[in-house]
Amino acid sequence: MGSTLLVALYVACELTANVTATKPITLLGLTAPGGVFIYALTFTLIDLINHRLGRSGARRVVFAAFLANILLALYTALIIRFPSPAWFGAQDAFETVLGSTPRIVAASLAAYLASSLIDIEIFAFWKERVGGPPWARVLISNAVSTLVDSALFVLLAFGGSMPVMPLILGQYALKMAVTVVSVPLIYAARVSKDP
């Protein structure tokens, strides 16, 4: 898998996760935002990008995706405020799905930026200083970064308004399950070479 494809897939997963996050899901007794599965995949993807482009390249990709998420949030807010033609009967549904509150958007962006940068540093440190198999770097960096992401997002978005521990634990467990399943991606991407 080429670097350009990895970057495009990473940004697409980030945006898709934010659009689908407004619907909560329950799986195996755990509750999490609907975007949890595809968002969890982004941690393995950024590890692949880190492997290909290095620490500074991975940081640039994270900041690019951060800007893409801000663009999505701002443009969606703008379109929601534009008047609709009389025949459009889905304004309320459109607002419900795409009109996240500013607190949710801010929590999502803060958690994303902090956890992604932490993931990059841990992965790079493990690769440069510790060594070992690639699957270990992925699991270790993702174990820390997904915990930071889950805790920071839930605390900033919902702290004070509902019990947060079940949400943090549910998100973390589901994200780590996706991480474990996605580990073979690092080997598939290593086999293919950039053009």
Number of C-alpha atoms within 10 A of each C-alpha: 16 14 18 12 11 17 20 13 13 25 21 15 21 23 21 15 21 23 19 17 23 18 12 12 14 11 9 7 7 16 19 26 19 18 21 23 20 21 25 25 24 23 28 27 26 29 27 26 26 23 21 18 16 14 19 12 15 26 20 12 19 22 14 14 22 19 13 16 22 16 12 16 21 13 12 16 17 11 14 16 11 8 9 12 8 6 6 8 10 10 13 10 10 13 15 13 13 19 20 18 13 12 12 18 20 17 19 21 19 16 23 25 17 14 24 24 18 19 28 26 20 19 25 21 15 18 18 10 8 10 12 11 10 19 17 15 23 26 19 14 24 31 18 15 25 27 19 20 28 25 20 21 24 23 20 18 21 16 13 9 8 12 12 17 14 14 21 22 17 21 25 25 19 19 26 20 13 20 25 15 11 20 19 14 17 19 13 10 19 16 10 10 10 12 7
